[in-house]
C-alpha cells in the first residue's frame, strides 16, 4: 500500500490493499495517527474518506478489525487536521467493523517513561456477550505477555489528571512542541542543501520523515553518529528525525549537520 499520493493519504490504495489482504473473509487494519514515522495526521476530508473506504469494504461482507493507534493524539499543529481520533468515525459505522482504540499517557501527556496505555472496543451491534469475550481475550493477552502493569505509573497518571494545573501545564508543553514544528518547517522551506533528502508531508506528532535514495538512509545514519546525532533509518528509503526532543534554538544546527553530511556522502 502507498501511504501518500502526492501530499495526500492514498485512500484508493488503502481500499485495494484491504481487499487483496482479506483472508477467510477477514482483514485487520492499523491506523496510526499522528503517524510514526511520518508525523502526519489526516485532514477532516481525509478522515472521512478513510472511514468511507472501510465502510465500503465492510459492505462487501468483509469483517474488518480496525486498530487506531492514538499514542500521539492531540499533538496537532495545523488547523485543517481532524482533531478527534478516527475511532470516533468507526465506532458505529457497520456491523462488520470492530474498532479498537489504543492510546495512553506516555506521549499524549509527555510522561515518556511511565508506559501507561488504554484499550477501548466499539462496534455496531455489539452485545454484552461480545464485549465480555473481548475483555477475556484481552486479559489473556496481557497476562501472557507482561503479566501486570506498573501500579506506580498508573497512580502518577491518575494524580496528574486530577491536578488543577493539568490543562495549563499540558498547554505549555503543546506550545513548545508546536514552536519546534514551525521552526522545522521554516528550515525546510529555506534550505539550499541536503537535497537528496525529500521530506514527506508532516503536520503533527513528534517526528518528520525523509525519503532517501535506496540504502542512503543507513549510510547517513551511521555518518551522523560520528557527529553526535542520533537518527533512525527505516526500511531502505526512510529516514526519521525526532525534532520533538531538540530545543528550538538548536534545530537550525541539527538540520545543517544532517544536510551537510548528506551532501558529503557519495
N, C-alpha and C positions, 0 to 999 in steps of 0.2 A: 504494500500500500504506500502511495505517496502521501506524505503529511501535508505538504504545501503544493499548490499550483499557482505560480506567481507569488503574490503576497497574501493569499487566502488559503484556508483549510480546504483540502481537496475532498469534498463530500461525495463526488462521483466515484472516486477511487475507494472511499470508505464502503460504499454500498457494494461495489464489485467484490471487495475483499471479504465482507461479511458473508455474501452468498457463496463465494468459492471456498471459504473456510468451514462451511457448515458440515458437521458430521453427525449422523443419526438424528438429523433434523434439529440440531442444537448448535449454538455458537456462543462464544464468550468474547466480550469487548472490554478493553481497559481504556478509559478516558482519563487522562492526566492533565488537569488544568489548575493553575498555571503550569505549563508543561516543563518538565525536566527532561532534556537539557535545553530546549529552545527558548524558554521564558516567554511562551505565547499563550494567551487566553482568547477564546472565541469572542467575536462581537455578538451583539444581540441577533443579527441576521444569521451568522454562522451557527450559533447555538440552536436556533430554530430549525435550520437546515439539517444539522446533525440529528436532532430529535425526529424530524420528519423521515429521514433515511431509516432510522431504527424502527419507526412505526411501520414503514413500508415493508421492511424485511419481516417484521412480526406478522403482518397481514398476509404474508405468503405462507404462513403456517410454521415458520421457523421460530423456535424458542430461543430468546436472546437474554443472556445474563450480562448486564452492563455494570461494570465496577467503575465508579467515579472516584478517582484518587484526588482528593482535595487537600493534600498536605500543605500546599502553599496558598490556600484560599484566602482572599482578602488583600493580597499584595497586588492591587490593580493600579496602574499608573496612567491610563488613558480613559477618556470619557466614554468612548464607544464600546468598551468591554462589557460583556454580560456580567453583571455584578452579583449574580446568585450562582450557586452550584448548579451545574446542568442536571444534577439529580432531581431538582425541582420540576424539570420538564419531563422526566422519565418515570416518576414515581407512580403515576396512574395512567400511563399512556396506552397500554394494551395488555390483555390477559397473558400474552406470550412474552412479556418483558418483565424480568426480575431486576430491579435496580438495587445496587449495593453501594452505599456511601461510606467511604473510608477517609477519615480525617483525624485531626488531633491537634494538640497544643504545641507540638515540637517546633513547627515552623510558623504556624499562624500566630502564636503568642511568644515567639522568639525565645523559647525555652529549649535550646538545641540539645541539651544533654539529658533531658527528662524522658523522652521517648514515650509519651502518653498518647494513645490513639483511641479512636471510637469507630464503631461499625453500626450502620443503620440499614435495615432492609425495608423495601417497599415494593408493592406490585398490585396491579388492578385485580380485585377478586381474591386476594389473599385472606385466608381464614385463620383462626387461632391454631388449628392443627398444622397449618403450613408454617406459621411463624414459630411454633413450638419445635417443629422438626429442624428448621433453620438454626434456631438457638442451640439445640443439642449438637448439631453438626459443627457449629462454630466453637462451642465449648470443647468438643473433642479435638478440633484442630489446634486450639490454644494449648490445651493440656499436653498434647503430643509434640509440641514444638518448643515453647519456652516455659511451660508449666504454669507460672504465675507472674503477674506484673509487679512492678515496684510500688508498694504502698506509700513510700515516702514521696515519690514523684507525683502520684495521684493526689496526695494530701497537699502538696505545694501548689499544684494547679488549682485545686478547689479553693484554697486560701486566696490565690491571686484573683480568681474570678469573682470572689466576694468582696474584694478590696474596693474602697470608694474611689481610688485613684486608677483603677484598671483601665478605664476608657482613655483617660488623659495620657497615661504612660504609653499605651499602645499607639495612640495617635502620634506621639512624639517619635516613636521608632518608625512608624509608617512614613513620616515626613523624611526621616534620614534616608530610608530606602528609596523613596521617590527622587530625592535630590541626587542620589548616586546614579539612578537610572537615567535621569535627564542629563547628567554630566557625560555618561557613556554615549548617549545619543548625539550630544554635541561633538564629542571627539570623533565619532564615526562620520558625521556629516562633513567635517572639515579636513579629514585626513588626506594625505597625499602619498602615503607609503603603505606597505603591508597589503598590497592589492591582491596578493594570492589568496587572502582570506576574505571570503564573501559572507557577510552576516545574513543569517536567517531572520525573518520578521520576529520581533520580540516587543512585548508591551506590559510585562508583569513578572512576578516571581523573583527569584534570586539570581537567575543566570541569563546569559546570552550565548549564542552558539554560532560558530563559523563553519561554513563549508570549505573544505580544502581539496587540492588535488589528491589523487589516490595515494595513501601512505604518507603524505606530507605531515599529517597531524601528529603522528607519533614521533617523527623526526623533530618537529618543533617542540613538542612536549619535553623531550629529553634535553634539547638545547637550552630551553628556558630554565631547567633545573640548575644549570651551571650559573645562572644569573639570579638564583634565589626565588624564582617564580614557579609556583605550582599550578598546573592546569590539568585538564582531563581530556584525553583523546578517546573517542568512542567510535567503534567500527573502523572503517577505512578512511572516512572523509569528514568526520565530525569532531569539532574542537570546542570544548566548553570552557567558559570563564565565569567564575562566581564573583561578579563585581560587588555583590552584596556585602562581602566581608572586607572590602577595601575602603578606607576613608576617602571621602570625596576629593580632598586635596591631593591624594596620591594616585588617583585614577589616570591622570594625564601621563605620568611617568610609567605606570604599569603598561598602558597600551603602547607607548612609544617603544618600550623594551620588546614587547611582543611583535610589533610591526617591524622593528629593525632586525630582530632575529629571523623573522620570516623572510625578509628581503635578502639576508646574508646566506640563507640556505639555498643550495642548488636543487 
